[in-house]
Amino acid sequence: MALLAGLRVPARSLLRAGARLRDAALGRWERAAGGGGDGARSFGSQRVLVEPDAATGVAVMKLWNPPVNSLSLDLLTELVISLEKLENEKTFRGIILTSDLPGIFSAGLDLTEMCGRNPAHYAEYWKALQELWLRLYQTHLVVIAAINGASPAGGCLLALSCDYRVLADNPKFIIGLNETLLGIVAPFWFKDTMINTIGHRATERALQLGLLFRPAEALQVGVVDQVVPEGQVQGAALSAMTQWLAIPDHARQLTKSMMRKATADRLLTQREADIQNFVSFLSRDSIQKALQVYLEKLRQKKG
Ligand SMILES: CCCCCCCCCC/C=C\CC(=O)SCCNC(=O)CCNC(=O)[C@H](O)C(C)(C)COP(=O)(O)OP(=O)(O)OC[C@H]1O[C@@H](n2cnc3c(N)ncnc32)[C@H](O)[C@@H]1OP(=O)(O)O
């Protein structure tokens, strides 16, 4: 059951158990080693599989950080490296970002990275999150999110940072910046990213109420651009990609930069202060206690 959403999310215990049995470092990448659609070899790290298709110039990037694709420090780092690698390959013009875990796109920030650690760790973690957002939000590549599962909080940020979002139509696949439900505040750059997507008023309402939208609502408010039946999400993302890639790169890239640079610069000019804010906020006893209680509830809900 999804604790935050107040919605029931079915136990995927069997699937998850299966996923856990797969060895993260070995089986996954051996399975992938066969290569992408056009003979380009798949590559990746432990938690990010990249399936490149040199013929189309599109790579499918799949998140795999069981059980819920939480944005751990390792996953953040591996995402940045994979993204950088694709950016440096002249062959590639687009990325489909999706999940390799059933029913979950990403559960957002990894709560275990934010609980019971020291300030240096919090600083390192926040810097890694900033780094991923700055790179993903500003990449010259077209990035389309194929959202095939729930994506609360940081998971929603990941999707909002892409150029276009396709969501699978399942009422359990909730999406939104629900930080207030945890008693925390979405950082200004999360807020800015949402404003740039759905506008000021809709963002104010969504953020204050910590709204998690089901697919039809997400489409209506503009958090996603398209809702399609489950199983068609990657195909729909690839179709959308065709439209984006029909535009001359230089014109599209300059336009993207024109639309996003001021937002990214706002973080860049106060990056260190943002890290310090996060560290001092997380270091408060009251915040640590609240996060511990929340994490414990998540862990116990199955019992
Ligand atoms: C003044 C201002 C200054 C600035 C201050 C900044 C403040 C910080 C801002 C932080 C910004 C962003 C916030 C976040 O992104 S926080 C994370 C928010 N996400 C959530 O709360 C999601 C919680 N998870 C769920 O609701 C559900 O897990 C799910 C995603 C809907 C999936 O449900 P499920 O039934 O399939 O799985 P479930 O049984 O719940 O979980 C399985 C195991 O996974 C663990 N887990 C779940 N979510 C997380 C997570 N985010 N991090 C770490 N671990 C997570 C869960 O505990 C289960 O573990 P176990 O198997 O029992 O050991």
PDBQT file of the ligand as one rigid body, heavy atoms in Angstrom, charges set to zero:
ROOT
HETATM    1  C1  LIG A 401      13.757  25.719   4.358  1.00  0.00    +0.000 C 
HETATM    2  C2  LIG A 401      13.962  24.763   3.247  1.00  0.00    +0.000 C 
HETATM    3  C3  LIG A 401      15.374  24.299   3.160  1.00  0.00    +0.000 C 
HETATM    4  C4  LIG A 401      15.529  23.205   2.151  1.00  0.00    +0.000 C 
HETATM    5  C5  LIG A 401      15.286  21.878   2.792  1.00  0.00    +0.000 C 
HETATM    6  C6  LIG A 401      15.278  20.770   1.852  1.00  0.00    +0.000 C 
HETATM    7  C7  LIG A 401      14.455  19.643   2.410  1.00  0.00    +0.000 C 
HETATM    8  C8  LIG A 401      14.600  18.378   1.685  1.00  0.00    +0.000 C 
HETATM    9  C9  LIG A 401      13.859  18.356   0.454  1.00  0.00    +0.000 C 
HETATM   10  C10 LIG A 401      13.733  16.964  -0.030  1.00  0.00    +0.000 C 
HETATM   11  C11 LIG A 401      13.217  16.921  -1.350  1.00  0.00    +0.000 C 
HETATM   12  C12 LIG A 401      12.638  15.832  -1.898  1.00  0.00    +0.000 C 
HETATM   13  C13 LIG A 401      11.975  14.811  -1.088  1.00  0.00    +0.000 C 
HETATM   14  C14 LIG A 401      11.999  13.399  -1.530  1.00  0.00    +0.000 C 
HETATM   15  O1  LIG A 401      12.099  12.970  -2.647  1.00  0.00    +0.000 OA
HETATM   16  S1  LIG A 401      11.899  12.478  -0.154  1.00  0.00    +0.000 SA
HETATM   17  C15 LIG A 401      11.311  10.925  -0.707  1.00  0.00    +0.000 C 
HETATM   18  C16 LIG A 401       9.851  11.033  -0.955  1.00  0.00    +0.000 C 
HETATM   19  N1  LIG A 401       9.334   9.787  -1.428  1.00  0.00    +0.000 N 
HETATM   20  C17 LIG A 401       8.521   9.088  -0.710  1.00  0.00    +0.000 C 
HETATM   21  O2  LIG A 401       8.171   9.455   0.372  1.00  0.00    +0.000 OA
HETATM   22  C18 LIG A 401       8.090   7.776  -1.296  1.00  0.00    +0.000 C 
HETATM   23  C19 LIG A 401       7.838   6.822  -0.209  1.00  0.00    +0.000 C 
HETATM   24  N2  LIG A 401       7.543   5.535  -0.771  1.00  0.00    +0.000 N 
HETATM   25  C20 LIG A 401       6.283   5.171  -1.105  1.00  0.00    +0.000 C 
HETATM   26  O3  LIG A 401       5.320   5.903  -1.007  1.00  0.00    +0.000 OA
HETATM   27  C21 LIG A 401       6.178   3.785  -1.609  1.00  0.00    +0.000 C 
HETATM   28  O4  LIG A 401       7.330   3.082  -1.231  1.00  0.00    +0.000 OA
HETATM   29  C22 LIG A 401       6.005   3.685  -3.116  1.00  0.00    +0.000 C 
HETATM   30  C23 LIG A 401       7.093   4.423  -3.881  1.00  0.00    +0.000 C 
HETATM   31  C24 LIG A 401       4.621   4.193  -3.553  1.00  0.00    +0.000 C 
HETATM   32  C25 LIG A 401       6.100   2.174  -3.491  1.00  0.00    +0.000 C 
HETATM   33  O5  LIG A 401       5.199   1.443  -2.715  1.00  0.00    +0.000 OA
HETATM   34  P1  LIG A 401       5.389  -0.130  -2.554  1.00  0.00    +0.000 P 
HETATM   35  O6  LIG A 401       4.245  -0.630  -1.749  1.00  0.00    +0.000 OA
HETATM   36  O7  LIG A 401       5.641  -0.747  -3.854  1.00  0.00    +0.000 OA
HETATM   37  O8  LIG A 401       6.779  -0.301  -1.774  1.00  0.00    +0.000 OA
HETATM   38  P2  LIG A 401       7.033  -0.132  -0.208  1.00  0.00    +0.000 P 
HETATM   39  O9  LIG A 401       6.663  -1.405   0.465  1.00  0.00    +0.000 OA
HETATM   40  O10 LIG A 401       6.404   1.096   0.276  1.00  0.00    +0.000 OA
HETATM   41  O11 LIG A 401       8.605   0.083  -0.145  1.00  0.00    +0.000 OA
HETATM   42  C26 LIG A 401       9.510  -0.971  -0.415  1.00  0.00    +0.000 C 
HETATM   43  C27 LIG A 401      10.797  -0.711   0.311  1.00  0.00    +0.000 C 
HETATM   44  O12 LIG A 401      11.355   0.502  -0.177  1.00  0.00    +0.000 OA
HETATM   45  C28 LIG A 401      11.612   1.396   0.898  1.00  0.00    +0.000 C 
HETATM   46  N3  LIG A 401      11.425   2.770   0.400  1.00  0.00    +0.000 N 
HETATM   47  C29 LIG A 401      10.330   3.293  -0.169  1.00  0.00    +0.000 A 
HETATM   48  N4  LIG A 401      10.541   4.556  -0.519  1.00  0.00    +0.000 NA
HETATM   49  C30 LIG A 401      11.800   4.854  -0.150  1.00  0.00    +0.000 A 
HETATM   50  C31 LIG A 401      12.599   6.033  -0.262  1.00  0.00    +0.000 A 
HETATM   51  N5  LIG A 401      12.153   7.170  -0.826  1.00  0.00    +0.000 N 
HETATM   52  N6  LIG A 401      13.856   5.980   0.217  1.00  0.00    +0.000 NA
HETATM   53  C32 LIG A 401      14.337   4.860   0.786  1.00  0.00    +0.000 A 
HETATM   54  N7  LIG A 401      13.624   3.699   0.902  1.00  0.00    +0.000 NA
HETATM   55  C33 LIG A 401      12.370   3.723   0.432  1.00  0.00    +0.000 A 
HETATM   56  C34 LIG A 401      10.609   0.999   1.938  1.00  0.00    +0.000 C 
HETATM   57  O13 LIG A 401      11.044   1.422   3.200  1.00  0.00    +0.000 OA
HETATM   58  C35 LIG A 401      10.605  -0.500   1.790  1.00  0.00    +0.000 C 
HETATM   59  O14 LIG A 401      11.783  -0.961   2.430  1.00  0.00    +0.000 OA
HETATM   60  P3  LIG A 401      11.887  -2.442   3.049  1.00  0.00    +0.000 P 
HETATM   61  O15 LIG A 401      11.778  -3.372   1.871  1.00  0.00    +0.000 OA
HETATM   62  O16 LIG A 401      10.752  -2.561   4.003  1.00  0.00    +0.000 OA
HETATM   63  O17 LIG A 401      13.213  -2.459   3.728  1.00  0.00    +0.000 OA
ENDROOT
TORSDOF 0
